[in-house]
Amino acid sequence: MYNEKQNPNQYWNTDIPMQNYYPVDFGSQELQFQTMDHQYTQESEMRFSNSPESVPEEEEEPPLLEELGIDTDQIILKSVAVLNPFQGSGTTDVSTFVHDNDLAGPIVFCIAMAACIFFSGGKAQFGYVYGFAVTGCIMMYILLNLMTTTQDVTLTAVASILGYCLLPVVILSALGIFISLRNPVGYVLSLVAVVFCSMSASRFFVSLLGDTNQRILIAYPCALLYGVFDLITIF
């Protein structure tokens, strides 16, 4: 029978310390694991960023001019070819110039010519320059297609040649900012610029068509077109 006077603590083992019955603090361990995971993540990101295979894609992107298809070195080479009247129609530079239908240079030359006319006090605006340029390219394209049956004559090729050969007139318009062209000296310089432009353009068109016998015939409409730009520059 149960003895009411019996000490109730005798059923408990008092030799075991009470601290062993305390609950385990898993929160601190979980926090420790989280810290280790965060540290491991930082170390792995640093190793991945230092690896040669993890180079950012932005550094490997080409320059903006290259993405737009603008080659400044090629524009300079074509400009030098235009200003060199001693090159024959069969040289390597002329052949490369003809088959590379670049329109970046002509656009830059048209903008430069319109800006020079504006600063020199001329009455012509940007619309006049681009209007005559587009009309002249279309008329020259039709004329060259009537003169030959080759398939190399395209509108972009005609526009590229006419635009690059406009460079002497652009130089004349830049000269008009500093001196007046409405005098005998200016008229002579204008005539020289027109002859220079028409002879350069006819040389490139002959190389494009492959017929050297038509150079004088091609130079005549080119002289008329560049004469219009010359008149815009002077007046």
Backbone as CSV, one residue per row, in Angstrom:
resi,resn,N_x,N_y,N_z,CA_x,CA_y,CA_z,C_x,C_y,C_z
1,MET,0.825,-1.193,0.000,0.000,0.000,0.000,0.868,1.255,0.000
2,TYR,0.256,2.251,-0.453,0.993,3.516,-0.576,1.113,4.150,0.772
3,ASN,2.309,4.465,1.119,2.585,5.101,2.394,2.596,6.595,2.202
4,GLU,1.629,7.261,2.840,1.512,8.703,2.674,2.681,9.455,3.289
5,LYS,3.365,8.818,4.307,4.471,9.499,4.952,5.785,9.321,4.209
6,GLN,5.742,8.501,3.149,6.964,8.290,2.383,7.352,9.541,1.622
7,ASN,8.651,9.798,1.584,9.149,11.012,0.911,8.922,10.896,-0.597
8,PRO,8.222,11.818,-1.203,7.950,11.702,-2.670,9.183,11.916,-3.529
9,ASN,10.269,12.557,-3.035,11.462,12.786,-3.829,12.304,11.550,-4.032
10,GLN,11.946,10.480,-3.302,12.765,9.291,-3.448,12.528,8.583,-4.778
11,TYR,11.443,8.886,-5.447,11.210,8.297,-6.766,11.960,9.024,-7.871
12,TRP,12.626,10.106,-7.573,13.395,10.870,-8.557,14.881,10.620,-8.386
13,ASN,15.574,10.544,-9.493,17.012,10.334,-9.436,17.686,11.679,-9.327
14,THR,18.142,11.991,-8.156,18.741,13.309,-7.893,20.182,13.380,-8.323
15,ASP,20.794,12.249,-8.765,22.199,12.287,-9.188,22.388,12.935,-10.559
16,ILE,21.325,12.957,-11.360,21.430,13.546,-12.699,21.258,15.059,-12.574
17,PRO,22.206,15.815,-13.084,22.069,17.286,-12.953,20.882,17.784,-13.753
18,MET,20.289,18.824,-13.213,19.075,19.365,-13.815,19.350,20.076,-15.144
19,GLN,20.608,20.461,-15.403,20.875,21.190,-16.650,20.744,20.308,-17.873
20,ASN,20.812,18.993,-17.674,20.645,18.095,-18.806,19.208,18.032,-19.291
21,TYR,18.296,18.493,-18.458,16.895,18.476,-18.844,16.478,19.768,-19.535
22,TYR,17.410,20.718,-19.587,17.068,21.958,-20.269,16.948,21.700,-21.759
23,PRO,16.069,22.386,-22.456,15.918,22.178,-23.916,17.131,22.725,-24.676
24,VAL,17.429,22.047,-25.768,18.567,22.442,-26.595,18.197,23.678,-27.419
25,ASP,19.124,24.627,-27.462,18.880,25.866,-28.195,19.276,25.673,-29.656
26,PHE,18.288,25.280,-30.479,18.556,25.068,-31.904,18.613,26.389,-32.680
27,GLY,18.106,27.441,-32.075,18.110,28.717,-32.782,19.503,29.234,-33.066
28,SER,20.417,29.084,-32.064,21.780,29.535,-32.264,22.480,28.723,-33.329
29,GLN,22.232,27.399,-33.363,22.842,26.569,-34.389,22.311,26.920,-35.765
30,GLU,21.039,27.178,-35.836,20.469,27.552,-37.123,21.035,28.875,-37.608
31,LEU,21.231,29.820,-36.678,21.832,31.094,-37.046,23.268,30.905,-37.498
32,GLN,23.979,29.973,-36.846,25.349,29.693,-37.225,25.427,29.079,-38.613
33,PHE,24.500,28.183,-38.909,24.471,27.584,-40.241,24.168,28.624,-41.305
34,GLN,23.252,29.545,-41.001,22.931,30.580,-41.951,24.128,31.488,-42.217
35,THR,24.892,31.785,-41.180,26.083,32.609,-41.356,27.115,31.915,-42.220
36,MET,27.287,30.613,-42.002,28.234,29.852,-42.798,27.799,29.776,-44.251
37,ASP,26.487,29.597,-44.468,25.992,29.551,-45.846,26.196,30.884,-46.544
38,HIS,25.970,31.988,-45.829,26.167,33.312,-46.413,27.631,33.552,-46.742
39,GLN,28.523,33.105,-45.835,29.942,33.259,-46.087,30.376,32.412,-47.270
40,TYR,29.848,31.209,-47.367,30.185,30.334,-48.488,29.693,30.917,-49.818
41,THR,28.531,31.553,-49.764,28.002,32.164,-50.988,28.883,33.318,-51.444
42,GLN,29.359,34.141,-50.508,30.239,35.242,-50.866,31.561,34.745,-51.437
43,GLU,32.129,33.702,-50.820,33.385,33.168,-51.325,33.219,32.575,-52.718
44,SER,32.104,31.872,-52.946,31.876,31.273,-54.263,31.673,32.342,-55.331
45,GLU,30.983,33.457,-54.979,30.807,34.533,-55.945,32.135,35.203,-56.273
46,MET,33.014,35.356,-55.259,34.311,35.960,-55.515,35.158,35.072,-56.402
47,ARG,35.122,33.768,-56.176,35.886,32.853,-57.029,35.346,32.845,-58.448
48,PHE,34.021,32.914,-58.583,33.425,32.895,-59.916,33.713,34.175,-60.678
49,SER,33.741,35.308,-59.930,34.019,36.579,-60.597,35.474,36.691,-61.003
50,ASN,36.391,36.012,-60.289,37.802,36.072,-60.620,38.201,35.074,-61.694
51,SER,37.330,34.170,-62.068,37.652,33.179,-63.083,37.681,33.837,-64.451
52,PRO,38.544,33.380,-65.390,38.621,34.000,-66.726,37.388,33.786,-67.556
53,GLU,36.571,32.776,-67.208,35.383,32.515,-68.001,34.216,33.409,-67.639
54,SER,34.340,34.154,-66.556,33.232,34.976,-66.086,33.439,36.442,-66.426
55,VAL,34.035,36.733,-67.568,34.230,38.114,-68.004,32.887,38.704,-68.394
56,PRO,32.524,39.878,-67.933,31.217,40.457,-68.286,31.074,40.611,-69.793
57,GLU,29.862,40.419,-70.259,29.596,40.497,-71.681,29.699,41.930,-72.203
58,GLU,29.523,42.919,-71.321,29.583,44.307,-71.765,30.980,44.695,-72.228
59,GLU,32.037,44.089,-71.627,33.388,44.416,-72.028,33.731,43.830,-73.389
60,GLU,33.043,42.770,-73.797,33.323,42.126,-75.061,32.517,42.719,-76.209
61,GLU,31.654,43.675,-75.956,30.845,44.268,-77.010,31.698,45.190,-77.879
62,PRO,31.461,45.200,-79.193,32.239,46.078,-80.076,31.867,47.533,-79.870
63,PRO,32.673,48.464,-80.362,32.349,49.890,-80.232,31.062,50.249,-80.961
64,LEU,30.550,51.425,-80.613,29.271,51.853,-81.185,29.372,52.083,-82.690
65,LEU,30.467,52.692,-83.154,30.614,52.937,-84.588,30.686,51.638,-85.375
66,GLU,31.320,50.618,-84.758,31.392,49.330,-85.445,30.037,48.656,-85.500
67,GLU,29.239,48.817,-84.452,27.893,48.255,-84.477,27.020,48.938,-85.523
68,LEU,27.234,50.225,-85.743,26.467,50.952,-86.746,26.986,50.754,-88.161
69,GLY,28.085,50.038,-88.300,28.643,49.802,-89.624,29.459,50.954,-90.159
70,ILE,29.984,51.804,-89.283,30.774,52.967,-89.700,32.241,52.662,-89.446
71,ASP,33.014,52.622,-90.502,34.449,52.349,-90.413,35.193,53.641,-90.749
72,THR,35.728,54.278,-89.745,36.402,55.565,-89.954,37.663,55.417,-90.798
73,ASP,38.385,54.313,-90.618,39.593,54.109,-91.421,39.249,53.962,-92.906
74,GLN,38.153,53.256,-93.190,37.741,53.095,-94.580,37.289,54.426,-95.190
75,ILE,36.638,55.255,-94.393,36.223,56.575,-94.889,37.434,57.428,-95.232
76,ILE,38.461,57.368,-94.403,39.677,58.142,-94.671,40.373,57.641,-95.937
77,LEU,40.451,56.313,-96.091,41.088,55.757,-97.289,40.333,56.142,-98.562
78,LYS,39.018,56.127,-98.513,38.229,56.507,-99.689,38.373,57.994,-99.983
79,SER,38.460,58.808,-98.949,38.646,60.250,-99.163,39.991,60.535,-99.803
80,VAL,41.018,59.808,-99.371,42.342,59.971,-99.992,42.316,59.514,-101.447
81,ALA,41.570,58.432,-101.730,41.458,57.949,-103.110,40.748,58.960,-104.002
82,VAL,39.784,59.678,-103.446,39.094,60.708,-104.225,40.026,61.875,-104.519
83,LEU,40.857,62.254,-103.564,41.742,63.405,-103.724,43.021,63.076,-104.483
84,ASN,43.180,61.828,-104.912,44.375,61.427,-105.665,43.997,61.214,-107.134
85,PRO,44.211,62.199,-107.982,43.782,62.066,-109.386,44.706,61.217,-110.250
86,PHE,45.824,60.760,-109.686,46.805,60.028,-110.481,46.594,58.512,-110.433
87,GLN,45.559,58.056,-109.742,45.268,56.637,-109.720,44.490,56.242,-110.965
88,GLY,44.857,55.114,-111.504,44.139,54.602,-112.658,42.863,53.904,-112.254
89,SER,42.018,53.619,-113.245,40.735,52.970,-112.962,40.874,51.512,-112.610
90,GLY,42.038,50.915,-112.876,42.201,49.491,-112.602,43.021,49.191,-111.379
91,THR,43.345,50.167,-110.552,44.145,49.929,-109.355,43.334,49.225,-108.279
92,THR,44.045,48.696,-107.290,43.380,47.943,-106.219,42.523,48.845,-105.350
93,ASP,43.006,50.062,-105.068,42.250,50.976,-104.217,40.929,51.379,-104.860
94,VAL,40.974,51.617,-106.179,39.745,51.997,-106.878,38.757,50.840,-106.922
95,SER,39.248,49.631,-107.148,38.356,48.468,-107.182,37.711,48.224,-105.824
96,THR,38.503,48.362,-104.754,37.940,48.210,-103.406,36.931,49.304,-103.108
97,PHE,37.218,50.509,-103.552,36.308,51.630,-103.343,34.971,51.392,-104.042
98,VAL,35.025,50.866,-105.263,33.811,50.692,-106.062,32.907,49.622,-105.484
99,HIS,33.464,48.526,-105.022,32.658,47.394,-104.561,32.272,47.485,-103.092
100,ASP,32.679,48.523,-102.410,32.282,48.734,-101.016,31.282,49.886,-100.971
101,ASN,30.017,49.541,-100.919,28.954,50.555,-100.999,28.697,51.168,-99.618
102,ASP,29.590,52.037,-99.231,29.497,52.686,-97.923,28.772,54.018,-98.074
103,LEU,27.751,54.230,-97.248,26.983,55.475,-97.301,27.245,56.378,-96.100
104,ALA,28.086,55.930,-95.172,28.373,56.757,-93.996,29.157,58.010,-94.389
105,GLY,30.157,57.848,-95.242,30.938,59.001,-95.688,30.125,60.028,-96.449
106,PRO,29.313,59.618,-97.456,28.483,60.608,-98.141,27.536,61.367,-97.233
107,ILE,26.956,60.699,-96.257,26.062,61.394,-95.328,26.828,62.437,-94.514
108,VAL,28.023,62.061,-94.075,28.850,63.009,-93.311,29.238,64.201,-94.178
109,PHE,29.566,63.955,-95.441,29.957,65.051,-96.331,28.782,65.980,-96.622
110,CYS,27.599,65.422,-96.787,26.422,66.274,-97.020,26.108,67.137,-95.809
111,ILE,26.213,66.546,-94.622,25.976,67.322,-93.401,27.033,68.419,-93.251
112,ALA,28.295,68.082,-93.535,29.369,69.073,-93.427,29.182,70.198,-94.434
113,MET,28.766,69.878,-95.646,28.551,70.908,-96.664,27.410,71.833,-96.271
114,ALA,26.307,71.256,-95.801,25.177,72.089,-95.379,25.545,72.973,-94.191
115,ALA,26.344,72.441,-93.268,26.769,73.241,-92.113,27.688,74.377,-92.539
116,CYS,28.595,74.108,-93.486,29.494,75.165,-93.961,28.725,76.262,-94.698
117,ILE,27.730,75.860,-95.487,26.911,76.865,-96.176,26.132,77.714,-95.172
118,PHE,25.663,77.079,-94.121,24.921,77.816,-93.096,25.815,78.824,-92.378
119,PHE,27.031,78.412,-92.016,27.932,79.308,-91.292,28.501,80.410,-92.187
120,SER,28.542,80.167,-93.502,29.036,81.199,-94.407,27.959,82.214,-94.781
121,GLY,26.749,82.020,-94.290,25.672,82.954,-94.560,24.908,82.676,-95.825
122,GLY,24.982,81.468,-96.353,24.257,81.122,-97.560,22.773,80.948,-97.313
123,LYS,22.009,80.995,-98.376,20.560,80.870,-98.275,20.077,79.425,-98.318
124,ALA,20.913,78.526,-98.769,20.501,77.124,-98.900,20.405,76.474,-97.526
125,GLN,19.450,75.589,-97.384,19.249,74.857,-96.150,19.619,73.392,-96.364
126,PHE,19.459,72.603,-95.300,19.789,71.180,-95.389,18.904,70.468,-96.411
127,GLY,17.669,70.901,-96.535,16.754,70.243,-97.466,17.199,70.373,-98.906
128,TYR,17.789,71.500,-99.273,18.266,71.686,-100.642,19.400,70.697,-100.955
129,VAL,20.321,70.566,-100.025,21.470,69.682,-100.268,21.010,68.234,-100.415
130,TYR,20.174,67.777,-99.490,19.720,66.385,-99.561,18.767,66.170,-100.737
131,GLY,17.973,67.181,-101.070,17.067,67.044,-102.205,17.801,66.865,-103.516
132,PHE,18.795,67.717,-103.766,19.582,67.587,-104.999,20.434,66.320,-104.980
133,ALA,20.902,65.908,-103.805,21.716,64.696,-103.723,20.894,63.459,-104.082
134,VAL,19.704,63.342,-103.531,18.852,62.177,-103.825,18.414,62.186,-105.282
135,THR,18.023,63.351,-105.779,17.604,63.442,-107.187,18.749,63.116,-108.134
136,GLY,19.937,63.612,-107.840,21.090,63.333,-108.693,21.479,61.864,-108.685
137,CYS,21.388,61.227,-107.524,21.714,59.790,-107.444,20.729,58.957,-108.265
138,ILE,19.459,59.289,-108.191,18.454,58.525,-108.946,18.641,58.725,-110.449
139,MET,18.877,59.953,-110.887,19.056,60.221,-112.315,20.336,59.562,-112.847
140,MET,21.408,59.602,-112.064,22.650,58.961,-112.495,22.503,57.438,-112.521
141,TYR,21.754,56.888,-111.592,21.505,55.446,-111.580,20.744,55.012,-112.834
142,ILE,19.738,55.797,-113.227,18.979,55.475,-114.446,19.869,55.593,-115.681
143,LEU,20.695,56.627,-115.723,21.574,56.833,-116.875,22.595,55.707,-117.012
144,LEU,23.203,55.293,-115.920,24.205,54.220,-115.984,23.582,52.884,-116.355
145,ASN,22.365,52.645,-115.919,21.696,51.402,-116.300,21.317,51.397,-117.777
146,LEU,21.086,52.580,-118.357,20.812,52.647,-119.786,22.075,52.493,-120.619
147,MET,23.224,52.825,-120.016,24.482,52.753,-120.749,25.137,51.388,-120.693
148,THR,24.753,50.551,-119.768,25.390,49.252,-119.616,24.363,48.221,-119.183
149,THR,24.742,46.963,-119.330,23.871,45.851,-118.908,24.448,45.105,-117.716
150,THR,25.519,45.602,-117.110,26.103,44.909,-115.976,25.197,44.998,-114.756
151,GLN,25.304,43.986,-113.899,24.461,43.920,-112.711,25.112,44.582,-111.496
152,ASP,26.332,45.112,-111.654,27.033,45.714,-110.518,26.541,47.122,-110.208
153,VAL,25.802,47.724,-111.115,25.323,49.087,-110.905,24.085,49.050,-110.016
154,THR,24.239,49.465,-108.778,23.138,49.555,-107.827,22.992,50.994,-107.366
155,LEU,21.864,51.286,-106.782,21.615,52.655,-106.315,22.549,53.026,-105.176
156,THR,22.853,52.075,-104.300,23.775,52.365,-103.195,25.193,52.607,-103.703
157,ALA,25.609,51.869,-104.753,26.944,52.085,-105.313,27.047,53.464,-105.951
158,VAL,26.010,53.869,-106.671,26.008,55.200,-107.294,26.015,56.298,-106.235
159,ALA,25.209,56.122,-105.193,25.160,57.125,-104.127,26.484,57.211,-103.377
160,SER,27.140,56.066,-103.178,28.426,56.067,-102.479,29.491,56.799,-103.294
161,ILE,29.550,56.529,-104.596,30.569,57.177,-105.439,30.311,58.673,-105.554
162,LEU,29.070,59.052,-105.816,28.755,60.482,-105.942,28.960,61.216,-104.618
163,GLY,28.654,60.562,-103.520,28.813,61.212,-102.216,30.261,61.417,-101.838
164,TYR,31.099,60.433,-102.066,32.519,60.595,-101.736,33.208,61.589,-102.672
165,CYS,32.813,61.610,-103.939,33.422,62.542,-104.886,32.942,63.975,-104.678
166,LEU,32.017,64.195,-103.776,31.583,65.549,-103.425,32.587,66.265,-102.521
167,LEU,33.617,65.562,-102.090,34.560,66.107,-101.116,35.215,67.420,-101.570
168,PRO,35.649,67.607,-102.833,36.220,68.914,-103.221,35.243,70.073,-103.067
169,VAL,33.970,69.837,-103.343,32.975,70.898,-103.150,32.775,71.174,-101.662
170,VAL,32.863,70.144,-100.836,32.766,70.340,-99.378,33.925,71.192,-98.886
171,ILE,35.120,70.929,-99.408,36.281,71.752,-99.044,36.082,73.192,-99.507
172,LEU,35.506,73.362,-100.679,35.223,74.718,-101.173,34.212,75.434,-100.285
173,SER,33.181,74.729,-99.835,32.194,75.346,-98.940,32.807,75.703,-97.583
174,ALA,33.747,74.876,-97.108,34.448,75.218,-95.860,35.331,76.442,-96.051
175,LEU,35.924,76.568,-97.232,36.725,77.757,-97.518,35.870,79.009,-97.608
176,GLY,34.594,78.840,-98.007,33.693,79.977,-98.098,33.325,80.584,-96.758
177,ILE,33.609,79.894,-95.660,33.354,80.471,-94.333,34.322,81.610,-94.046
178,PHE,35.547,81.505,-94.546,36.601,82.467,-94.211,36.781,83.533,-95.276
179,ILE,36.543,83.199,-96.551,36.704,84.172,-97.624,35.447,84.178,-98.486
180,SER,35.262,85.235,-99.231,34.122,85.335,-100.128,34.448,84.645,-101.450
181,LEU,33.491,83.860,-101.924,33.657,83.160,-103.194,33.015,83.906,-104.354
182,ARG,32.411,85.041,-104.113,31.756,85.814,-105.178,32.719,86.807,-105.795
183,ASN,33.798,86.285,-106.323,34.823,87.089,-106.987,35.534,86.180,-107.990
184,PRO,36.370,86.714,-108.848,37.039,85.873,-109.851,37.816,84.707,-109.255
185,VAL,38.450,84.946,-108.109,39.202,83.851,-107.488,38.257,82.730,-107.043
186,GLY,37.137,83.107,-106.474,36.167,82.105,-106.048,35.571,81.346,-107.222
187,TYR,35.361,82.033,-108.337,34.827,81.354,-109.519,35.824,80.338,-110.079
188,VAL,37.090,80.711,-110.071,38.112,79.782,-110.563,38.208,78.557,-109.651
189,LEU,38.179,78.799,-108.340,38.214,77.668,-107.405,36.984,76.780,-107.553
190,SER,35.850,77.373,-107.820,34.630,76.591,-108.019,34.730,75.730,-109.275
191,LEU,35.284,76.294,-110.341,35.453,75.536,-111.577,36.427,74.366,-111.375
192,VAL,37.499,74.617,-110.640,38.459,73.549,-110.360,37.809,72.439,-109.526
193,ALA,36.981,72.814,-108.570,36.314,71.810,-107.728,35.349,70.950,-108.539
194,VAL,34.623,71.588,-109.461,33.678,70.824,-110.297,34.416,69.854,-111.203
195,VAL,35.508,70.308,-111.827,36.295,69.423,-112.697,36.892,68.279,-111.892
196,PHE,37.367,68.588,-110.695,37.964,67.568,-109.846,36.919,66.517,-109.467
197,CYS,35.749,66.955,-109.080,34.688,66.023,-108.663,34.231,65.144,-109.828
198,SER,34.014,65.768,-110.980,33.501,65.009,-112.124,34.522,64.008,-112.639
199,MET,35.810,64.357,-112.655,36.831,63.423,-113.114,37.003,62.263,-112.138
200,SER,36.929,62.535,-110.836,37.039,61.445,-109.860,35.843,60.508,-109.947
201,ALA,34.645,61.079,-110.054,33.449,60.238,-110.144,33.443,59.413,-111.423
202,SER,33.846,60.007,-112.544,33.882,59.252,-113.799,34.916,58.128,-113.739
203,ARG,36.028,58.356,-113.039,37.030,57.297,-112.892,36.472,56.107,-112.129
204,PHE,35.717,56.371,-111.078,35.134,55.275,-110.301,33.991,54.592,-111.057
205,PHE,33.201,55.364,-111.771,32.103,54.765,-112.535,32.632,53.902,-113.684
206,VAL,33.726,54.328,-114.305,34.331,53.514,-115.359,34.846,52.194,-114.796
207,SER,35.436,52.245,-113.607,35.881,51.005,-112.967,34.698,50.118,-112.604
208,LEU,33.582,50.723,-112.256,32.392,49.939,-111.932,31.792,49.291,-113.178
209,LEU,31.760,50.029,-114.277,31.170,49.508,-115.509,32.125,48.612,-116.285
210,GLY,33.416,48.829,-116.097,34.401,48.040,-116.828,34.602,48.500,-118.260
211,ASP,34.306,49.740,-118.587,34.450,50.271,-119.937,35.096,51.647,-119.842
212,THR,36.367,51.728,-120.202,37.100,52.997,-120.101,36.768,53.969,-121.231
213,ASN,36.105,53.516,-122.263,35.800,54.380,-123.392,34.651,55.347,-123.107
214,GLN,33.930,55.130,-122.028,32.766,55.967,-121.722,33.046,56.990,-120.613
215,ARG,34.303,57.215,-120.311,34.618,58.101,-119.186,34.194,59.534,-119.461
216,ILE,34.471,60.048,-120.653,34.091,61.426,-120.961,32.574,61.569,-121.011
217,LEU,31.912,60.544,-121.515,30.450,60.589,-121.585,29.820,60.575,-120.186
218,ILE,30.443,59.871,-119.254,29.938,59.830,-117.878,30.318,61.108,-117.128
219,ALA,31.465,61.683,-117.450,31.922,62.882,-116.736,31.011,64.078,-116.981
220,TYR,30.341,64.131,-118.139,29.487,65.280,-118.447,28.296,65.401,-117.484
221,PRO,27.458,64.349,-117.270,26.367,64.509,-116.286,26.875,64.690,-114.865
222,CYS,28.043,64.125,-114.558,28.610,64.346,-113.219,28.977,65.812,-113.025
223,ALA,29.511,66.438,-114.071,29.856,67.857,-113.985,28.611,68.717,-113.805
224,LEU,27.523,68.336,-114.464,26.279,69.087,-114.285,25.765,68.975,-112.849
225,LEU,25.846,67.771,-112.284,25.367,67.577,-110.908,26.217,68.350,-109.904
226,TYR,27.530,68.244,-110.029,28.398,68.950,-109.086,28.381,70.458,-109.330
227,GLY,28.043,70.870,-110.547,27.874,72.299,-110.796,26.714,72.883,-110.020
228,VAL,25.652,72.089,-109.841,24.530,72.545,-109.033,24.950,72.755,-107.582
229,PHE,25.702,71.790,-107.045,26.205,71.946,-105.669,27.164,73.134,-105.560
230,ASP,27.904,73.375,-106.616,28.825,74.518,-106.619,28.061,75.840,-106.573
231,LEU,26.979,75.910,-107.342,26.157,77.127,-107.332,25.488,77.332,-105.974
232,ILE,25.067,76.226,-105.345,24.497,76.347,-103.995,25.526,76.892,-103.010
233,THR,26.760,76.460,-103.188,27.827,76.915,-102.271,28.136,78.395,-102.449
234,ILE,28.159,78.849,-103.684,28.548,80.253,-103.938,27.394,81.210,-103.638
235,PHE,26.222,80.869,-104.117,25.101,81.794,-103.995,24.100,81.357,-102.916
